[in-house]
């Protein structure tokens, strides 16, 4: 699903749709996107503290989404992140 969501976000960046939240974020630029990533990360932490399992899942989903928007904005492919994680797992980083 993360790959699919990444593709959708990338498509929105190439073919904007009126009223799209993704397009609004991309148009506002990396500073706004980074701010949203930070906000969502804080919301994950708060949810872990006292809001229960379902809320944690919801907030992590929001964080994943905003991270993917940030990657698209910066021209970073999801595969690049996967490659970095593989290097770290294999001890080559």
C-alpha positions as CSV (number, residue, x, y, z in Angstrom):
1,X,0.0,0.0,0.0
2,X,2.9,2.4,0.7
3,X,4.1,2.0,-2.9
4,X,0.6,2.5,-4.2
5,X,0.2,5.7,-2.1
6,X,3.6,7.0,-3.3
7,X,2.5,6.5,-6.9
8,X,-0.8,8.3,-6.3
9,X,1.1,11.3,-4.6
10,X,3.7,11.4,-7.4
11,X,0.9,11.3,-10.0
12,X,-0.8,14.2,-8.3
13,X,2.4,16.2,-8.5
14,X,2.5,15.6,-12.2
15,X,-1.3,15.9,-12.9
16,X,-2.7,18.2,-10.2
17,X,-6.4,17.9,-9.3
18,X,-8.4,20.8,-8.2
19,X,-9.2,20.6,-4.5
20,X,-6.6,17.9,-3.8
21,X,-5.1,18.1,-0.3
22,X,-2.0,16.5,-1.7
23,X,-1.7,19.2,-4.4
24,X,-2.3,21.9,-1.7
25,X,0.6,20.6,0.3
26,X,2.9,20.3,-2.7
27,X,2.1,23.8,-3.8
28,X,2.9,25.2,-0.3
29,X,6.4,23.7,-0.6
30,X,8.8,21.7,1.5
31,X,8.6,23.9,4.6
32,X,4.9,23.4,5.0
33,X,5.2,19.7,4.2
34,X,8.0,19.3,6.8
35,X,5.9,21.1,9.3
36,X,3.1,18.6,8.7
37,X,5.5,15.7,9.2
38,X,6.6,17.2,12.5
39,X,3.0,17.7,13.6
40,X,2.1,14.2,12.7
41,X,5.1,12.8,14.5
42,X,4.1,14.6,17.7
43,X,0.5,13.2,17.3
44,X,1.9,9.7,17.1
45,X,3.8,10.3,20.3
46,X,0.7,11.7,22.1
47,X,-1.4,8.8,20.8
48,X,1.1,6.3,22.2
49,X,0.9,8.0,25.5
50,X,-2.8,7.7,26.1
51,X,-5.1,7.3,23.1
52,X,-5.1,3.6,22.4
53,X,-4.1,1.3,19.7
54,X,-6.5,2.4,17.0
55,X,-5.5,6.1,17.4
56,X,-1.9,5.1,17.1
57,X,-2.6,3.3,13.9
58,X,-4.5,6.3,12.5
59,X,-1.7,8.8,13.4
60,X,1.0,6.5,12.0
61,X,-1.0,6.3,8.8
62,X,-1.1,10.2,8.7
63,X,2.7,10.3,9.4
64,X,3.4,7.8,6.6
65,X,1.3,9.9,4.2
66,X,3.0,13.1,5.0
67,X,6.5,11.5,4.8
68,X,5.6,10.2,1.3
69,X,4.5,13.7,0.2
70,X,7.8,15.0,1.5
71,X,9.7,12.3,-0.5
72,X,7.8,13.1,-3.7
73,X,8.4,16.8,-3.1
74,X,12.2,16.2,-2.8
75,X,12.3,13.8,-5.8
76,X,13.3,10.9,-3.6
77,X,12.0,7.5,-4.8
78,X,10.7,5.1,-2.2
79,X,13.1,2.5,-3.5
80,X,16.0,4.7,-2.3
81,X,14.7,4.5,1.2
82,X,14.3,0.8,0.9
83,X,17.9,0.5,-0.4
84,X,19.2,2.5,2.5
85,X,17.4,0.3,5.0
86,X,18.7,-2.9,3.3
87,X,22.3,-1.5,3.5
88,X,21.8,-0.8,7.2
89,X,20.4,-4.3,7.8
90,X,23.2,-6.0,6.0
91,X,25.8,-3.9,7.9
92,X,27.1,-2.1,4.8
93,X,26.1,1.4,5.9
